Each structure stands twice: as structure tokens, then as C-alpha cells.
Amino acid sequence: MLRVVLTLASLALTIYALIDCLQTPDDQVKHIPKLFWALLVLLVPWVGPISWLIAGRTRSLPPRGRPTGPKGPEDDPDFLRGL
């Protein structure tokens, strides 16, 4: 039973990593060309997919802006016009 679970987990991880690899634009792939990453994911169980997910592509995080706090009445043009 454990062998079946591990086989299914390996298959799911490989499929996920392969789809992610093939859908990643070429300019976001790191270290080696996309074709070699895809072959690594397919031919080396566990290590290939995990290495792709960790080191294969750049992870673009959304830019963190400064949190905006509440505005005071002096920052509101409508309030200033009413003075």
C-alpha cells in the first residue's frame, strides 16, 4: 500500500512540475535551458521535479509597496476647499 502511495505521489509531483516547466516563459527559466529541465523532471524521479520547483525558475513576487495609512483632513482637497 505504501508503495502505491509513493508511486502516485511521485507521478503527481512529476506531472505538476512538468506542466509548470513547459508553461514557464523562456526568460524566467534559470540555470539550464527549458528542454533539459523537462528531461530532468521526467527522467530523475523525486530529485528532478523538486529541483525544478526550488531552483528552476524565478519566482516573481508582487512588489511590496508602503502601506497607506489613514489620511488626515488636511490631505483631502474637498475638505480644504470647504474651509
C-alpha positions in Angstrom: 0.0 0.0 0.0 2.8 2.4 0.9 4.5 1.6 -2.5 1.3 2.6 -4.3 1.0 5.9 -2.4 4.6 6.8 -3.0 4.3 5.9 -6.7 1.2 8.1 -7.0 2.8 10.9 -5.2 5.9 10.8 -7.4 3.7 10.7 -10.5 1.6 13.7 -9.3 4.7 15.7 -8.5 6.3 14.9 -11.8 3.2 15.8 -13.8 2.8 19.1 -11.8 6.5 20.0 -12.3 6.5 19.1 -16.0 3.4 21.2 -16.7 4.9 24.1 -14.7 8.2 23.8 -16.6 6.5 23.7 -20.0 4.3 26.7 -19.2 7.1 28.9 -17.8 8.3 31.5 -20.3 11.9 31.0 -21.5 13.1 34.2 -20.0 12.1 33.0 -16.5 14.0 29.7 -16.6 17.2 29.7 -14.6 20.5 27.8 -14.9 19.8 25.4 -17.8 17.5 25.5 -20.9 13.9 24.5 -20.5 14.3 21.3 -22.6 16.9 20.0 -20.2 14.8 20.9 -17.2 11.9 19.0 -18.7 14.1 16.0 -19.3 15.5 16.2 -15.8 11.9 16.3 -14.4 10.9 13.3 -16.5 14.0 11.1 -16.1 15.0 11.6 -12.4 12.2 10.8 -10.1 11.7 13.0 -7.0 15.0 14.9 -7.5 14.1 16.3 -10.9 10.7 17.7 -10.0 11.8 19.0 -6.6 14.9 20.7 -8.1 12.7 22.4 -10.8 10.3 23.7 -8.1 13.1 25.0 -5.9 15.7 26.3 -8.4 14.3 26.1 -11.9 12.6 29.4 -12.4 12.4 32.8 -11.0 9.6 33.4 -8.6 8.1 36.8 -9.3 6.6 38.2 -6.1 4.3 41.2 -6.3 6.1 44.4 -5.3 5.6 45.4 -1.7 4.6 49.0 -1.5 4.4 51.1 1.6 1.1 50.5 3.4 -1.0 53.5 3.2 -2.4 54.7 6.5 -5.5 56.8 7.1 -5.4 60.3 5.5 -5.9 63.3 7.7 -8.4 66.1 6.7 -5.5 68.3 5.6 -4.8 65.8 2.8 -8.4 65.9 1.4 -8.8 68.7 -1.2 -12.6 68.8 -0.7 -12.2 69.4 3.0 -9.6 72.2 2.3 -12.0 73.9 -0.2 -14.7 74.0 2.4 -12.6 75.9 4.9 
